[in-house]
Amino acid sequence: YEDIANKVKFVRLDDAVGLIGAKHQGALASSGDILVFFDCHVKPAENYWESYLDQINQNYRRVIVPTITSLNTETWTEEGR
């Protein structure tokens, strides 16, 4: 998985374009086979993408949704994982 980690792209826009506009710009900037979006309230676990890739490799038509936990926005810590 180390080779894949080097291919991850993060896109930041200079201006606010809204949720759909940001996702659209991210999709336009993408070049790979797998596209992942996280909304602002999501804190991915370390190496989250490994389990995503395992599941996608089992069925490429699969939609992957992370576990929903409670995130303390003051401390950025998760509760319930």
mmCIF file of the N, C-alpha and C atoms, coordinates in Angstrom:
data_MODEL
# 
_entry.id   MODEL 
# 
loop_
_atom_site.group_PDB 
_atom_site.id 
_atom_site.type_symbol 
_atom_site.label_atom_id 
_atom_site.label_alt_id 
_atom_site.label_comp_id 
_atom_site.label_asym_id 
_atom_site.label_entity_id 
_atom_site.label_seq_id 
_atom_site.pdbx_PDB_ins_code 
_atom_site.Cartn_x 
_atom_site.Cartn_y 
_atom_site.Cartn_z 
_atom_site.occupancy 
_atom_site.B_iso_or_equiv 
_atom_site.pdbx_formal_charge 
_atom_site.auth_seq_id 
_atom_site.auth_comp_id 
_atom_site.auth_asym_id 
_atom_site.auth_atom_id 
_atom_site.pdbx_PDB_model_num 
ATOM 1   N N  . TYR A 1 1  ? 0.804   -1.214 0.000   1.00 0.00 ? 1  TYR A N  1 
ATOM 2   C CA . TYR A 1 1  ? 0.000   0.000  0.000   1.00 0.00 ? 1  TYR A CA 1 
ATOM 3   C C  . TYR A 1 1  ? 0.844   1.276  0.000   1.00 0.00 ? 1  TYR A C  1 
ATOM 4   N N  . GLU A 1 2  ? 2.134   1.178  0.274   1.00 0.00 ? 2  GLU A N  1 
ATOM 5   C CA . GLU A 1 2  ? 2.957   2.384  0.351   1.00 0.00 ? 2  GLU A CA 1 
ATOM 6   C C  . GLU A 1 2  ? 2.998   3.131  -0.978  1.00 0.00 ? 2  GLU A C  1 
ATOM 7   N N  . ASP A 1 3  ? 3.033   2.411  -2.088  1.00 0.00 ? 3  ASP A N  1 
ATOM 8   C CA . ASP A 1 3  ? 3.037   3.067  -3.397  1.00 0.00 ? 3  ASP A CA 1 
ATOM 9   C C  . ASP A 1 3  ? 1.756   3.867  -3.611  1.00 0.00 ? 3  ASP A C  1 
ATOM 10  N N  . ILE A 1 4  ? 0.652   3.333  -3.129  1.00 0.00 ? 4  ILE A N  1 
ATOM 11  C CA . ILE A 1 4  ? -0.638  4.010  -3.295  1.00 0.00 ? 4  ILE A CA 1 
ATOM 12  C C  . ILE A 1 4  ? -0.698  5.270  -2.442  1.00 0.00 ? 4  ILE A C  1 
ATOM 13  N N  . ALA A 1 5  ? -0.142  5.224  -1.246  1.00 0.00 ? 5  ALA A N  1 
ATOM 14  C CA . ALA A 1 5  ? -0.173  6.397  -0.358  1.00 0.00 ? 5  ALA A CA 1 
ATOM 15  C C  . ALA A 1 5  ? 0.509   7.591  -1.006  1.00 0.00 ? 5  ALA A C  1 
ATOM 16  N N  . ASN A 1 6  ? 1.506   7.347  -1.838  1.00 0.00 ? 6  ASN A N  1 
ATOM 17  C CA . ASN A 1 6  ? 2.211   8.435  -2.512  1.00 0.00 ? 6  ASN A CA 1 
ATOM 18  C C  . ASN A 1 6  ? 1.407   9.036  -3.652  1.00 0.00 ? 6  ASN A C  1 
ATOM 19  N N  . LYS A 1 7  ? 0.307   8.387  -4.040  1.00 0.00 ? 7  LYS A N  1 
ATOM 20  C CA . LYS A 1 7  ? -0.510  8.864  -5.144  1.00 0.00 ? 7  LYS A CA 1 
ATOM 21  C C  . LYS A 1 7  ? -1.757  9.605  -4.683  1.00 0.00 ? 7  LYS A C  1 
ATOM 22  N N  . VAL A 1 8  ? -1.938  9.736  -3.381  1.00 0.00 ? 8  VAL A N  1 
ATOM 23  C CA . VAL A 1 8  ? -3.121  10.427 -2.855  1.00 0.00 ? 8  VAL A CA 1 
ATOM 24  C C  . VAL A 1 8  ? -2.994  11.916 -3.130  1.00 0.00 ? 8  VAL A C  1 
ATOM 25  N N  . LYS A 1 9  ? -4.071  12.520 -3.632  1.00 0.00 ? 9  LYS A N  1 
ATOM 26  C CA . LYS A 1 9  ? -4.096  13.953 -3.942  1.00 0.00 ? 9  LYS A CA 1 
ATOM 27  C C  . LYS A 1 9  ? -5.036  14.658 -2.976  1.00 0.00 ? 9  LYS A C  1 
ATOM 28  N N  . PHE A 1 10 ? -4.614  15.779 -2.471  1.00 0.00 ? 10 PHE A N  1 
ATOM 29  C CA . PHE A 1 10 ? -5.471  16.645 -1.679  1.00 0.00 ? 10 PHE A CA 1 
ATOM 30  C C  . PHE A 1 10 ? -5.656  17.922 -2.476  1.00 0.00 ? 10 PHE A C  1 
ATOM 31  N N  . VAL A 1 11 ? -6.893  18.359 -2.625  1.00 0.00 ? 11 VAL A N  1 
ATOM 32  C CA . VAL A 1 11 ? -7.197  19.552 -3.401  1.00 0.00 ? 11 VAL A CA 1 
ATOM 33  C C  . VAL A 1 11 ? -7.771  20.602 -2.470  1.00 0.00 ? 11 VAL A C  1 
ATOM 34  N N  . ARG A 1 12 ? -7.192  21.782 -2.473  1.00 0.00 ? 12 ARG A N  1 
ATOM 35  C CA . ARG A 1 12 ? -7.719  22.918 -1.704  1.00 0.00 ? 12 ARG A CA 1 
ATOM 36  C C  . ARG A 1 12 ? -7.973  24.056 -2.679  1.00 0.00 ? 12 ARG A C  1 
ATOM 37  N N  . LEU A 1 13 ? -9.112  24.689 -2.492  1.00 0.00 ? 13 LEU A N  1 
ATOM 38  C CA . LEU A 1 13 ? -9.477  25.798 -3.370  1.00 0.00 ? 13 LEU A CA 1 
ATOM 39  C C  . LEU A 1 13 ? -9.238  27.115 -2.649  1.00 0.00 ? 13 LEU A C  1 
ATOM 40  N N  . ASP A 1 14 ? -8.887  28.147 -3.396  1.00 0.00 ? 14 ASP A N  1 
ATOM 41  C CA . ASP A 1 14 ? -8.622  29.462 -2.813  1.00 0.00 ? 14 ASP A CA 1 
ATOM 42  C C  . ASP A 1 14 ? -9.897  30.168 -2.377  1.00 0.00 ? 14 ASP A C  1 
ATOM 43  N N  . ASP A 1 15 ? -10.987 29.903 -3.074  1.00 0.00 ? 15 ASP A N  1 
ATOM 44  C CA . ASP A 1 15 ? -12.256 30.574 -2.775  1.00 0.00 ? 15 ASP A CA 1 
ATOM 45  C C  . ASP A 1 15 ? -13.314 29.555 -2.378  1.00 0.00 ? 15 ASP A C  1 
ATOM 46  N N  . ALA A 1 16 ? -14.267 30.000 -1.582  1.00 0.00 ? 16 ALA A N  1 
ATOM 47  C CA . ALA A 1 16 ? -15.396 29.141 -1.213  1.00 0.00 ? 16 ALA A CA 1 
ATOM 48  C C  . ALA A 1 16 ? -16.279 28.930 -2.440  1.00 0.00 ? 16 ALA A C  1 
ATOM 49  N N  . VAL A 1 17 ? -16.557 27.662 -2.754  1.00 0.00 ? 17 VAL A N  1 
ATOM 50  C CA . VAL A 1 17 ? -17.387 27.349 -3.926  1.00 0.00 ? 17 VAL A CA 1 
ATOM 51  C C  . VAL A 1 17 ? -18.564 26.451 -3.544  1.00 0.00 ? 17 VAL A C  1 
ATOM 52  N N  . GLY A 1 18 ? -18.736 26.203 -2.251  1.00 0.00 ? 18 GLY A N  1 
ATOM 53  C CA . GLY A 1 18 ? -19.826 25.344 -1.800  1.00 0.00 ? 18 GLY A CA 1 
ATOM 54  C C  . GLY A 1 18 ? -19.442 23.872 -1.869  1.00 0.00 ? 18 GLY A C  1 
ATOM 55  N N  . LEU A 1 19 ? -20.249 23.057 -1.217  1.00 0.00 ? 19 LEU A N  1 
ATOM 56  C CA . LEU A 1 19 ? -19.959 21.628 -1.134  1.00 0.00 ? 19 LEU A CA 1 
ATOM 57  C C  . LEU A 1 19 ? -19.906 20.961 -2.509  1.00 0.00 ? 19 LEU A C  1 
ATOM 58  N N  . ILE A 1 20 ? -20.936 21.143 -3.300  1.00 0.00 ? 20 ILE A N  1 
ATOM 59  C CA . ILE A 1 20 ? -20.983 20.491 -4.609  1.00 0.00 ? 20 ILE A CA 1 
ATOM 60  C C  . ILE A 1 20 ? -19.900 21.048 -5.532  1.00 0.00 ? 20 ILE A C  1 
ATOM 61  N N  . GLY A 1 21 ? -19.675 22.358 -5.486  1.00 0.00 ? 21 GLY A N  1 
ATOM 62  C CA . GLY A 1 21 ? -18.621 22.955 -6.310  1.00 0.00 ? 21 GLY A CA 1 
ATOM 63  C C  . GLY A 1 21 ? -17.246 22.409 -5.951  1.00 0.00 ? 21 GLY A C  1 
ATOM 64  N N  . ALA A 1 22 ? -16.997 22.221 -4.653  1.00 0.00 ? 22 ALA A N  1 
ATOM 65  C CA . ALA A 1 22 ? -15.706 21.686 -4.211  1.00 0.00 ? 22 ALA A CA 1 
ATOM 66  C C  . ALA A 1 22 ? -15.539 20.236 -4.651  1.00 0.00 ? 22 ALA A C  1 
ATOM 67  N N  . LYS A 1 23 ? -16.594 19.448 -4.508  1.00 0.00 ? 23 LYS A N  1 
ATOM 68  C CA . LYS A 1 23 ? -16.510 18.047 -4.938  1.00 0.00 ? 23 LYS A CA 1 
ATOM 69  C C  . LYS A 1 23 ? -16.338 17.962 -6.462  1.00 0.00 ? 23 LYS A C  1 
ATOM 70  N N  . HIS A 1 24 ? -17.000 18.850 -7.167  1.00 0.00 ? 24 HIS A N  1 
ATOM 71  C CA . HIS A 1 24 ? -16.857 18.875 -8.623  1.00 0.00 ? 24 HIS A CA 1 
ATOM 72  C C  . HIS A 1 24 ? -15.413 19.210 -9.020  1.00 0.00 ? 24 HIS A C  1 
ATOM 73  N N  . GLN A 1 25 ? -14.833 20.220 -8.377  1.00 0.00 ? 25 GLN A N  1 
ATOM 74  C CA . GLN A 1 25 ? -13.445 20.587 -8.676  1.00 0.00 ? 25 GLN A CA 1 
ATOM 75  C C  . GLN A 1 25 ? -12.494 19.450 -8.327  1.00 0.00 ? 25 GLN A C  1 
ATOM 76  N N  . GLY A 1 26 ? -12.777 18.748 -7.217  1.00 0.00 ? 26 GLY A N  1 
ATOM 77  C CA . GLY A 1 26 ? -11.961 17.596 -6.846  1.00 0.00 ? 26 GLY A CA 1 
ATOM 78  C C  . GLY A 1 26 ? -12.047 16.500 -7.890  1.00 0.00 ? 26 GLY A C  1 
ATOM 79  N N  . ALA A 1 27 ? -13.256 16.248 -8.382  1.00 0.00 ? 27 ALA A N  1 
ATOM 80  C CA . ALA A 1 27 ? -13.433 15.227 -9.419  1.00 0.00 ? 27 ALA A CA 1 
ATOM 81  C C  . ALA A 1 27 ? -12.687 15.617 -10.697 1.00 0.00 ? 27 ALA A C  1 
ATOM 82  N N  . LEU A 1 28 ? -12.740 16.903 -11.048 1.00 0.00 ? 28 LEU A N  1 
ATOM 83  C CA . LEU A 1 28 ? -12.021 17.356 -12.242 1.00 0.00 ? 28 LEU A CA 1 
ATOM 84  C C  . LEU A 1 28 ? -10.509 17.187 -12.092 1.00 0.00 ? 28 LEU A C  1 
ATOM 85  N N  . ALA A 1 29 ? -10.002 17.343 -10.862 1.00 0.00 ? 29 ALA A N  1 
ATOM 86  C CA . ALA A 1 29 ? -8.562  17.229 -10.614 1.00 0.00 ? 29 ALA A CA 1 
ATOM 87  C C  . ALA A 1 29 ? -8.105  15.779 -10.476 1.00 0.00 ? 29 ALA A C  1 
ATOM 88  N N  . SER A 1 30 ? -9.046  14.860 -10.377 1.00 0.00 ? 30 SER A N  1 
ATOM 89  C CA . SER A 1 30 ? -8.679  13.459 -10.146 1.00 0.00 ? 30 SER A CA 1 
ATOM 90  C C  . SER A 1 30 ? -8.101  12.823 -11.407 1.00 0.00 ? 30 SER A C  1 
ATOM 91  N N  . SER A 1 31 ? -7.264  11.825 -11.189 1.00 0.00 ? 31 SER A N  1 
ATOM 92  C CA . SER A 1 31 ? -6.672  11.125 -12.316 1.00 0.00 ? 31 SER A CA 1 
ATOM 93  C C  . SER A 1 31 ? -6.639  9.614  -12.094 1.00 0.00 ? 31 SER A C  1 
ATOM 94  N N  . GLY A 1 32 ? -7.067  9.153  -10.940 1.00 0.00 ? 32 GLY A N  1 
ATOM 95  C CA . GLY A 1 32 ? -6.981  7.730  -10.625 1.00 0.00 ? 32 GLY A CA 1 
ATOM 96  C C  . GLY A 1 32 ? -8.296  7.004  -10.806 1.00 0.00 ? 32 GLY A C  1 
ATOM 97  N N  . ASP A 1 33 ? -8.319  5.782  -10.353 1.00 0.00 ? 33 ASP A N  1 
ATOM 98  C CA . ASP A 1 33 ? -9.497  4.932  -10.475 1.00 0.00 ? 33 ASP A CA 1 
ATOM 99  C C  . ASP A 1 33 ? -10.439 5.047  -9.286  1.00 0.00 ? 33 ASP A C  1 
ATOM 100 N N  . ILE A 1 34 ? -9.943  5.532  -8.158  1.00 0.00 ? 34 ILE A N  1 
ATOM 101 C CA . ILE A 1 34 ? -10.741 5.614  -6.929  1.00 0.00 ? 34 ILE A CA 1 
ATOM 102 C C  . ILE A 1 34 ? -10.813 7.064  -6.491  1.00 0.00 ? 34 ILE A C  1 
ATOM 103 N N  . LEU A 1 35 ? -12.019 7.509  -6.197  1.00 0.00 ? 35 LEU A N  1 
ATOM 104 C CA . LEU A 1 35 ? -12.240 8.894  -5.786  1.00 0.00 ? 35 LEU A CA 1 
ATOM 105 C C  . LEU A 1 35 ? -12.911 8.880  -4.419  1.00 0.00 ? 35 LEU A C  1 
ATOM 106 N N  . VAL A 1 36 ? -12.315 9.590  -3.438  1.00 0.00 ? 36 VAL A N  1 
ATOM 107 C CA . VAL A 1 36 ? -12.827 9.614  -2.066  1.00 0.00 ? 36 VAL A CA 1 
ATOM 108 C C  . VAL A 1 36 ? -13.062 11.065 -1.661  1.00 0.00 ? 36 VAL A C  1 
ATOM 109 N N  . PHE A 1 37 ? -14.241 11.317 -1.098  1.00 0.00 ? 37 PHE A N  1 
ATOM 110 C CA . PHE A 1 37 ? -14.551 12.637 -0.557  1.00 0.00 ? 37 PHE A CA 1 
ATOM 111 C C  . PHE A 1 37 ? -14.823 12.507 0.931   1.00 0.00 ? 37 PHE A C  1 
ATOM 112 N N  . PHE A 1 38 ? -14.284 13.435 1.715   1.00 0.00 ? 38 PHE A N  1 
ATOM 113 C CA . PHE A 1 38 ? -14.609 13.538 3.136   1.00 0.00 ? 38 PHE A CA 1 
ATOM 114 C C  . PHE A 1 38 ? -15.172 14.920 3.385   1.00 0.00 ? 38 PHE A C  1 
ATOM 115 N N  . ASP A 1 39 ? -16.298 14.974 4.061   1.00 0.00 ? 39 ASP A N  1 
ATOM 116 C CA . ASP A 1 39 ? -16.852 16.264 4.448   1.00 0.00 ? 39 ASP A CA 1 
ATOM 117 C C  . ASP A 1 39 ? -16.069 16.798 5.638   1.00 0.00 ? 39 ASP A C  1 
ATOM 118 N N  . CYS A 1 40 ? -16.272 18.054 5.977   1.00 0.00 ? 40 CYS A N  1 
ATOM 119 C CA . CYS A 1 40 ? -15.451 18.730 6.990   1.00 0.00 ? 40 CYS A CA 1 
ATOM 120 C C  . CYS A 1 40 ? -15.585 18.130 8.386   1.00 0.00 ? 40 CYS A C  1 
ATOM 121 N N  . HIS A 1 41 ? -16.636 17.396 8.660   1.00 0.00 ? 41 HIS A N  1 
ATOM 122 C CA . HIS A 1 41 ? -16.833 16.841 9.990   1.00 0.00 ? 41 HIS A CA 1 
ATOM 123 C C  . HIS A 1 41 ? -16.275 15.426 10.138  1.00 0.00 ? 41 HIS A C  1 
ATOM 124 N N  . VAL A 1 42 ? -15.535 14.944 9.155   1.00 0.00 ? 42 VAL A N  1 
ATOM 125 C CA . VAL A 1 42 ? -15.009 13.581 9.167   1.00 0.00 ? 42 VAL A CA 1 
ATOM 126 C C  . VAL A 1 42 ? -13.519 13.615 9.488   1.00 0.00 ? 42 VAL A C  1 
ATOM 127 N N  . LYS A 1 43 ? -13.123 12.767 10.419  1.00 0.00 ? 43 LYS A N  1 
ATOM 128 C CA . LYS A 1 43 ? -11.703 12.616 10.757  1.00 0.00 ? 43 LYS A CA 1 
ATOM 129 C C  . LYS A 1 43 ? -11.308 11.179 10.414  1.00 0.00 ? 43 LYS A C  1 
ATOM 130 N N  . PRO A 1 44 ? -10.654 10.962 9.275   1.00 0.00 ? 44 PRO A N  1 
ATOM 131 C CA . PRO A 1 44 ? -10.287 9.595  8.892   1.00 0.00 ? 44 PRO A CA 1 
ATOM 132 C C  . PRO A 1 44 ? -9.301  8.992  9.884   1.00 0.00 ? 44 PRO A C  1 
ATOM 133 N N  . ALA A 1 45 ? -9.475  7.708  10.164  1.00 0.00 ? 45 ALA A N  1 
ATOM 134 C CA . ALA A 1 45 ? -8.534  6.993  11.019  1.00 0.00 ? 45 ALA A CA 1 
ATOM 135 C C  . ALA A 1 45 ? -7.216  6.815  10.268  1.00 0.00 ? 45 ALA A C  1 
ATOM 136 N N  . GLU A 1 46 ? -6.149  6.591  10.999  1.00 0.00 ? 46 GLU A N  1 
ATOM 137 C CA . GLU A 1 46 ? -4.851  6.369  10.377  1.00 0.00 ? 46 GLU A CA 1 
ATOM 138 C C  . GLU A 1 46 ? -4.944  5.167  9.430   1.00 0.00 ? 46 GLU A C  1 
ATOM 139 N N  . ASN A 1 47 ? -4.395  5.320  8.262   1.00 0.00 ? 47 ASN A N  1 
ATOM 140 C CA . ASN A 1 47 ? -4.405  4.279  7.225   1.00 0.00 ? 47 ASN A CA 1 
ATOM 141 C C  . ASN A 1 47 ? -5.809  3.833  6.841   1.00 0.00 ? 47 ASN A C  1 
ATOM 142 N N  . TYR A 1 48 ? -6.786  4.731  6.938   1.00 0.00 ? 48 TYR A N  1 
ATOM 143 C CA . TYR A 1 48 ? -8.180  4.420  6.615   1.00 0.00 ? 48 TYR A CA 1 
ATOM 144 C C  . TYR A 1 48 ? -8.314  3.816  5.215   1.00 0.00 ? 48 TYR A C  1 
ATOM 145 N N  . TRP A 1 49 ? -7.509  4.260  4.305   1.00 0.00 ? 49 TRP A N  1 
ATOM 146 C CA . TRP A 1 49 ? -7.643  3.889  2.904   1.00 0.00 ? 49 TRP A CA 1 
ATOM 147 C C  . TRP A 1 49 ? -7.311  2.424  2.642   1.00 0.00 ? 49 TRP A C  1 
ATOM 148 N N  . GLU A 1 50 ? -6.576  1.768  3.552   1.00 0.00 ? 50 GLU A N  1 
ATOM 149 C CA . GLU A 1 50 ? -6.245  0.360  3.332   1.00 0.00 ? 50 GLU A CA 1 
ATOM 150 C C  . GLU A 1 50 ? -7.510  -0.501 3.305   1.00 0.00 ? 50 GLU A C  1 
ATOM 151 N N  . SER A 1 51 ? -8.398  -0.303 4.276   1.00 0.00 ? 51 SER A N  1 
ATOM 152 C CA . SER A 1 51 ? -9.631  -1.098 4.281   1.00 0.00 ? 51 SER A CA 1 
ATOM 153 C C  . SER A 1 51 ? -10.532 -0.699 3.112   1.00 0.00 ? 51 SER A C  1 
ATOM 154 N N  . TYR A 1 52 ? -10.504 0.568  2.717   1.00 0.00 ? 52 TYR A N  1 
ATOM 155 C CA . TYR A 1 52 ? -11.286 0.993  1.552   1.00 0.00 ? 52 TYR A CA 1 
ATOM 156 C C  . TYR A 1 52 ? -10.834 0.226  0.310   1.00 0.00 ? 52 TYR A C  1 
ATOM 157 N N  . LEU A 1 53 ? -9.519  0.176  0.109   1.00 0.00 ? 53 LEU A N  1 
ATOM 158 C CA . LEU A 1 53 ? -8.992  -0.506 -1.074  1.00 0.00 ? 53 LEU A CA 1 
ATOM 159 C C  . LEU A 1 53 ? -9.296  -2.002 -1.045  1.00 0.00 ? 53 LEU A C  1 
ATOM 160 N N  . ASP A 1 54 ? -9.197  -2.611 0.131   1.00 0.00 ? 54 ASP A N  1 
ATOM 161 C CA . ASP A 1 54 ? -9.532  -4.036 0.238   1.00 0.00 ? 54 ASP A CA 1 
ATOM 162 C C  . ASP A 1 54 ? -10.972 -4.278 -0.202  1.00 0.00 ? 54 ASP A C  1 
ATOM 163 N N  . GLN A 1 55 ? -11.888 -3.438 0.261   1.00 0.00 ? 55 GLN A N  1 
ATOM 164 C CA . GLN A 1 55 ? -13.299 -3.614 -0.076  1.00 0.00 ? 55 GLN A CA 1 
ATOM 165 C C  . GLN A 1 55 ? -13.560 -3.314 -1.557  1.00 0.00 ? 55 GLN A C  1 
ATOM 166 N N  . ILE A 1 56 ? -12.931 -2.294 -2.082  1.00 0.00 ? 56 ILE A N  1 
ATOM 167 C CA . ILE A 1 56 ? -13.111 -1.953 -3.496  1.00 0.00 ? 56 ILE A CA 1 
ATOM 168 C C  . ILE A 1 56 ? -12.519 -3.048 -4.381  1.00 0.00 ? 56 ILE A C  1 
ATOM 169 N N  . ASN A 1 57 ? -11.398 -3.618 -3.971  1.00 0.00 ? 57 ASN A N  1 
ATOM 170 C CA . ASN A 1 57 ? -10.793 -4.703 -4.756  1.00 0.00 ? 57 ASN A CA 1 
ATOM 171 C C  . ASN A 1 57 ? -11.692 -5.938 -4.789  1.00 0.00 ? 57 ASN A C  1 
ATOM 172 N N  . GLN A 1 58 ? -12.492 -6.143 -3.753  1.00 0.00 ? 58 GLN A N  1 
ATOM 173 C CA . GLN A 1 58 ? -13.432 -7.267 -3.743  1.00 0.00 ? 58 GLN A CA 1 
ATOM 174 C C  . GLN A 1 58 ? -14.577 -7.021 -4.724  1.00 0.00 ? 58 GLN A C  1 
ATOM 175 N N  . ASN A 1 59 ? -14.990 -5.758 -4.863  1.00 0.00 ? 59 ASN A N  1 
ATOM 176 C CA . ASN A 1 59 ? -16.089 -5.412 -5.764  1.00 0.00 ? 59 ASN A CA 1 
ATOM 177 C C  . ASN A 1 59 ? -15.939 -3.938 -6.131  1.00 0.00 ? 59 ASN A C  1 
ATOM 178 N N  . TYR A 1 60 ? -15.495 -3.658 -7.333  1.00 0.00 ? 60 TYR A N  1 
ATOM 179 C CA . TYR A 1 60 ? -15.197 -2.284 -7.736  1.00 0.00 ? 60 TYR A CA 1 
ATOM 180 C C  . TYR A 1 60 ? -16.439 -1.398 -7.826  1.00 0.00 ? 60 TYR A C  1 
ATOM 181 N N  . ARG A 1 61 ? -17.630 -1.977 -7.805  1.00 0.00 ? 61 ARG A N  1 
ATOM 182 C CA . ARG A 1 61 ? -18.863 -1.186 -7.841  1.00 0.00 ? 61 ARG A CA 1 
ATOM 183 C C  . ARG A 1 61 ? -19.356 -0.827 -6.448  1.00 0.00 ? 61 ARG A C  1 
ATOM 184 N N  . ARG A 1 62 ? -18.601 -1.182 -5.464  1.00 0.00 ? 62 ARG A N  1 
ATOM 185 C CA . ARG A 1 62 ? -18.978 -0.984 -4.072  1.00 0.00 ? 62 ARG A CA 1 
ATOM 186 C C  . ARG A 1 62 ? -18.862 0.489  -3.676  1.00 0.00 ? 62 ARG A C  1 
ATOM 187 N N  . VAL A 1 63 ? -19.793 0.935  -2.855  1.00 0.00 ? 63 VAL A N  1 
ATOM 188 C CA . VAL A 1 63 ? -19.731 2.267  -2.258  1.00 0.00 ? 63 VAL A CA 1 
ATOM 189 C C  . VAL A 1 63 ? -19.306 2.079  -0.804  1.00 0.00 ? 63 VAL A C  1 
ATOM 190 N N  . ILE A 1 64 ? -18.267 2.757  -0.390  1.00 0.00 ? 64 ILE A N  1 
ATOM 191 C CA . ILE A 1 64 ? -17.719 2.601  0.955   1.00 0.00 ? 64 ILE A CA 1 
ATOM 192 C C  . ILE A 1 64 ? -18.118 3.806  1.791   1.00 0.00 ? 64 ILE A C  1 
ATOM 193 N N  . VAL A 1 65 ? -18.650 3.539  2.982   1.00 0.00 ? 65 VAL A N  1 
ATOM 194 C CA . VAL A 1 65 ? -19.066 4.599  3.898   1.00 0.00 ? 65 VAL A CA 1 
ATOM 195 C C  . VAL A 1 65 ? -18.361 4.366  5.233   1.00 0.00 ? 65 VAL A C  1 
ATOM 196 N N  . PRO A 1 66 ? -17.689 5.379  5.776   1.00 0.00 ? 66 PRO A N  1 
ATOM 197 C CA . PRO A 1 66 ? -16.984 5.181  7.052   1.00 0.00 ? 66 PRO A CA 1 
ATOM 198 C C  . PRO A 1 66 ? -17.957 5.037  8.218   1.00 0.00 ? 66 PRO A C  1 
ATOM 199 N N  . THR A 1 67 ? -17.455 4.474  9.306   1.00 0.00 ? 67 THR A N  1 
ATOM 200 C CA . THR A 1 67 ? -18.231 4.393  10.536  1.00 0.00 ? 67 THR A CA 1 
ATOM 201 C C  . THR A 1 67 ? -18.496 5.805  11.045  1.00 0.00 ? 67 THR A C  1 
ATOM 202 N N  . ILE A 1 68 ? -19.729 6.055  11.436  1.00 0.00 ? 68 ILE A N  1 
ATOM 203 C CA . ILE A 1 68 ? -20.094 7.370  11.957  1.00 0.00 ? 68 ILE A CA 1 
ATOM 204 C C  . ILE A 1 68 ? -19.874 7.382  13.467  1.00 0.00 ? 68 ILE A C  1 
ATOM 205 N N  . THR A 1 69 ? -19.036 8.276  13.929  1.00 0.00 ? 69 THR A N  1 
ATOM 206 C CA . THR A 1 69 ? -18.783 8.421  15.362  1.00 0.00 ? 69 THR A CA 1 
ATOM 207 C C  . THR A 1 69 ? -19.065 9.856  15.761  1.00 0.00 ? 69 THR A C  1 
ATOM 208 N N  . SER A 1 70 ? -19.040 10.104 17.041  1.00 0.00 ? 70 SER A N  1 
ATOM 209 C CA . SER A 1 70 ? -19.217 11.467 17.543  1.00 0.00 ? 70 SER A CA 1 
ATOM 210 C C  . SER A 1 70 ? -17.846 12.130 17.599  1.00 0.00 ? 70 SER A C  1 
ATOM 211 N N  . LEU A 1 71 ? -17.721 13.284 16.970  1.00 0.00 ? 71 LEU A N  1 
ATOM 212 C CA . LEU A 1 71 ? -16.446 13.991 16.924  1.00 0.00 ? 71 LEU A CA 1 
ATOM 213 C C  . LEU A 1 71 ? -16.568 15.288 17.711  1.00 0.00 ? 71 LEU A C  1 
ATOM 214 N N  . ASN A 1 72 ? -15.729 15.422 18.721  1.00 0.00 ? 72 ASN A N  1 
ATOM 215 C CA . ASN A 1 72 ? -15.687 16.645 19.511  1.00 0.00 ? 72 ASN A CA 1 
ATOM 216 C C  . ASN A 1 72 ? -14.919 17.688 18.708  1.00 0.00 ? 72 ASN A C  1 
ATOM 217 N N  . THR A 1 73 ? -15.617 18.708 18.236  1.00 0.00 ? 73 THR A N  1 
ATOM 218 C CA . THR A 1 73 ? -14.970 19.698 17.367  1.00 0.00 ? 73 THR A CA 1 
ATOM 219 C C  . THR A 1 73 ? -14.023 20.630 18.105  1.00 0.00 ? 73 THR A C  1 
ATOM 220 N N  . GLU A 1 74 ? -14.099 20.643 19.425  1.00 0.00 ? 74 GLU A N  1 
ATOM 221 C CA . GLU A 1 74 ? -13.159 21.461 20.217  1.00 0.00 ? 74 GLU A CA 1 
ATOM 222 C C  . GLU A 1 74 ? -11.799 20.778 20.343  1.00 0.00 ? 74 GLU A C  1 
ATOM 223 N N  . THR A 1 75 ? -11.816 19.448 20.538  1.00 0.00 ? 75 THR A N  1 
ATOM 224 C CA . THR A 1 75 ? -10.563 18.703 20.754  1.00 0.00 ? 75 THR A CA 1 
ATOM 225 C C  . THR A 1 75 ? -10.198 17.813 19.582  1.00 0.00 ? 75 THR A C  1 
ATOM 226 N N  . TRP A 1 76 ? -11.114 17.651 18.609  1.00 0.00 ? 76 TRP A N  1 
ATOM 227 C CA . TRP A 1 76 ? -10.928 16.821 17.431  1.00 0.00 ? 76 TRP A CA 1 
ATOM 228 C C  . TRP A 1 76 ? -10.688 15.363 17.815  1.00 0.00 ? 76 TRP A C  1 
ATOM 229 N N  . THR A 1 77 ? -11.304 14.941 18.928  1.00 0.00 ? 77 THR A N  1 
ATOM 230 C CA . THR A 1 77 ? -11.210 13.551 19.370  1.00 0.00 ? 77 THR A CA 1 
ATOM 231 C C  . THR A 1 77 ? -12.531 12.847 19.106  1.00 0.00 ? 77 THR A C  1 
ATOM 232 N N  . GLU A 1 78 ? -12.440 11.562 18.846  1.00 0.00 ? 78 GLU A N  1 
ATOM 233 C CA . GLU A 1 78 ? -13.621 10.762 18.540  1.00 0.00 ? 78 GLU A CA 1 
ATOM 234 C C  . GLU A 1 78 ? -14.137 10.062 19.792  1.00 0.00 ? 78 GLU A C  1 
ATOM 235 N N  . GLU A 1 79 ? -15.436 9.889  19.809  1.00 0.00 ? 79 GLU A N  1 
ATOM 236 C CA . GLU A 1 79 ? -16.065 9.112  20.877  1.00 0.00 ? 79 GLU A CA 1 
ATOM 237 C C  . GLU A 1 79 ? -16.914 8.054  20.192  1.00 0.00 ? 79 GLU A C  1 
ATOM 238 N N  . GLY A 1 80 ? -16.864 6.835  20.676  1.00 0.00 ? 80 GLY A N  1 
ATOM 239 C CA . GLY A 1 80 ? -17.713 5.782  20.136  1.00 0.00 ? 80 GLY A CA 1 
ATOM 240 C C  . GLY A 1 80 ? -17.057 4.900  19.104  1.00 0.00 ? 80 GLY A C  1 
ATOM 241 N N  . ARG A 1 81 ? -15.770 5.016  18.901  1.00 0.00 ? 81 ARG A N  1 
ATOM 242 C CA . ARG A 1 81 ? -15.109 4.131  17.927  1.00 0.00 ? 81 ARG A CA 1 
ATOM 243 C C  . ARG A 1 81 ? -14.576 2.935  18.663  1.00 0.00 ? 81 ARG A C  1 
# 
